[in-house]
Amino acid sequence: MFTCPYRNNRNVIVHSWLVGTVQFYFQHVDFYGFPHFLAFVEVMKEHDAAGHDSSVPIVKQRSQSTRTLGHQTQPTYAVISVNDICHQVGLVQYPPNGNQFYVIAPYYIFNNNMRITKGNLSIL
């Protein structure tokens, strides 16, 4: 799970959460010689909160239109700073829907309304 700051329609910086799978880590040295530690991440397609409890984050690996239309959508990738990674999380499959998962963290309890700060792919 990582955070992604963006400017909303009121030009206010908002920090949203997104979940992704780290493919690999790498280092980049910028023009001034400063190293940056980055991660190449495959981002989940949809982020939301559970209907029964808004403090339980849920994600979908593939969008619903992928199954119904029968075509394969391309994965979405992002390069993020490792400093933006806030939690190492696990995914627990939601039984009625094979591509939907509850997000759990071994050393963190989600107490806030996750629906308010959920991210989407358009902010990347």
N, C-alpha and C positions, 0 to 999 in steps of 0.2 A: 504494500500500500504506500502510495506516495502522494504528496501534495503538489498542486499546480496553481500558482497564482495567475490571475487574469483580471482585466478591467471589465466590469459589468457595464450595462447601458447608462449608468449614472456616473461612469468614470471612476468608480471606487474599486480598489484592489480587493479581490475576494480570493480566499484560499480554498480550493475544492480538493476532494480526495478522489483518487483513481486507483484501480488495482491492475497490476500487470505482472507478467512473468519475465524475470530478468534472463535475457539470452546470453549476455556476456558483459563484463566490466572492461573498461579501458581508461587510459590516461591521455589527456590532451594538454599540450603546453601552448598557451596563448602567445600573442605577439610580444607581450612584455616579459615572457619567460616564466609566468606563473602556471604551475600545474593544476589541472582540474580533473577530478576523478568522476567518471561518468558511467552510466549504465545504459545499455541498449535493451529496451523493454517492449514486449508485445502487450499492448493494452487491451483489456477486456472491452467488449462491444457496448455493453449497457451497464450502468451503475444506478442503484436505487436502494431503498430501504424496505424491509419486510412489511407486509400489510398489517400483521398482528402486533408489531413493535417497531417503531421508527428508529430505535437505537441499534437495530440489527441490520448491518449492511448486506446487500445481496448484489451479485454480478451475473451477467450472462456472457458466455464465451462467444457465441455467435448470435447475430440478430435473428429475430423471429422470421423475417422474410427469407432467410437462407433456406430454412426447411420447407416453407410453404411454396416458394417459387422454384425450388429445386436447383438453384445455381449457387456456386461457391463464391462467397465474398472474400475479398483480400484482407489479410490481417492488417491491423494498424500498429505501427511501431513508433516509438518516441525515444529520443535520447534525453536522459534526465541526469541531474547531478545526484550523486549518492547522498548528498546532504538533504535532498528532498524526500528520501525514503524515510517514512515515519514509523512503520511497523512491518515486521516479517509476519505474514499471515498465512493461514491455511484455508482451503476451500472444502466445504462439506456439501455434497450434492443434494439438491432439493428433489425429492423423489418424483413428484408429478412431472417435472420438466428436466430432461436430461442435460440441458446446457445451462441451467441456472444453479447457482451455488450460494450458500451462506458463507460469509467471510468471518473467520475466527482468528483471534490473536492469542498466543500462548501467555503473554505477560501483560495484557491490556484488556480492560473491560470498556466496551463502547457504551457510554451513558448518554451521549448527546443525540439529538435528532439528526440522523445521518442523511435524511432526505433534503435538508436545507443546504448542506454543503457538498452534495454529490456532484461529481464532475461528469462531463460528457465529451465525446471525441471532438466536438467542434471547437473546444478551447485549446486544443493542442496545436 
